[in-house]
Amino acid sequence: MRKLFTLLSIASVITIVSCTSKSATSSAKSEAVGFDAISKVSSKAADIDAGHVIYTTKCTKCHGVKDKYLVGHTYEQSIGVMNAMSKKANLTPAEISQLAAYVKANAKK
């Protein structure tokens, strides 16, 4: 009985540790992808137009039409918001980059 308890305890600890390290790694990787996409901003009209579509379909879905946000905040002030919200909106790195292009083109200078 004692050996069974010891084996179950060890198996439980291994399971808990392996699950914890995987989620921490994927979370850090997700943040890096988001920031990397935001730090490489395109100025191409096609990317800005695609970013506008993402902004109007994904961002305004929850926040409503708030174009005043863009003219009231600099691009640098918007990076943290885009990083946090892009995860909730399940944006791909390409979509994050396009959204960043739109925000940078329309943000307060």
N, C-alpha and C positions, 0 to 999 in steps of 0.2 A: 504494500500500500504506500509506503514511504517513497519507494522508487518511482511509482506512478505519479505521485504528487510532484516530485522533483522534475521528472520529465515534462509534465504538463506546465510547470512553472517556467522552465527553460524555453519551451516552445512558445509560450505566451510572450515572454520577453523578446525573443527573436522576431516574432510577428510584429509586435509594437514598434520595435526599433526599425525594422525594414520599412514599415509603412510611413513612419515619420520622416525618415531621410528622403524618401522619394518625393513626397509632397513639398518639402522645403526646397529641393532641387528644382522641381518644375516651376514653383512660384518664382524663384530667383531668375530662371531662364525666361519666364514670361515677362518679367519686368525689364530684363535686358533687351528683349525683342522690341517692346514698346518704345523704350527710350531711344534705341538705335534707329528705329523708323522715324521718330520725331526729330532726331538730331540731323538727319539727312533730308533736308527739305528741298523739294523741286520748285522751280519758278515757271515750269512749262504750263501753258494755258490749259492743256488737256488734263493735267494733274489737278490744277486749281478747279476746273469745272467738275471733275469727278469728286473732288473734296466737297464742293458745294452740294452735290447730290447726297453724299454721305451725311453731311451736316443737316440737311433738311429732312432726310428720312430717318436717320438714327438719333441724332441729338435732340431734334425738336419733338421726337416721339414722346419723350419723357419731360423735357424742359419747356416745351412750347416754342413759339417763334420768338427768339430773343436776339435779334441782330444787334441790339444795343450792347450786348456783351462784347462783341468783337470790337466795336469802335471805342469801348470804354476800357479795354485792357490791352496791354502789349502782348506780343507773341511770347516773350519770355514768361510773362505772368500766366499764360495759358498752357504752358508745357505740363505742369503738374496736373491740371484739370484733364487735359487730353490723355495723359498716361493713366490716370485713375479711371476715367470714364470709358476709355477704349476697351478695357477689360470687361466692364459690365455690358458693353454693347457687342462683345465678341467680334471685334474688328480684326482683320488679318493685318500683318505688317504692311502690306501694300495699301490697304485702306487707311491705316494710321498715317502713312506717309502722305497720301492724297489729302486727308483731312488736315494734316499739318500745313500742307501747301496752301489750302484755302484759308485757314486761320491766319497764317503769316501774311498772305496777300491782303487780307481785310482787317487785320488788327490795328490798334492804335499805334501810330509811329512814334 
